[in-house]
């Protein structure tokens, strides 16, 4: 989450978190441990902030990734060249890091109790 120089979250960041929480209230899945413990807002917020930071760091430190490309010429000889592929979109990376954080804390995404009964 972006913060002001004072160390407090910016208004945009607070509004984005509030919107995410409101949309999450309509979700049919939730993060829960095998013991049945449901993830609290604090845990979700912590993983969200961590995921945002990790995605931005990864994007800034590796804007593109070298990828080997194998090609065959007309004579049938294989040649290997390298191409540069842009790093995955930051929002995709952020979601992956968020999921990883939640799983590291022992949570899995499961259907809500009302959805599981259907």
Buried (B, 14 or more C-beta within 10 A) or exposed (E): BEEEEEEEBEEEBEEBBEEEEEEEEEEEEBBBEEEEEEBEEEBBBBBBBBBBEBBBEBBEEEEEEEEEEEEEEEEEEEEEEEEEEEBBEBEEBBEBBBBBBBEEEEBBEBBEEEEEEE
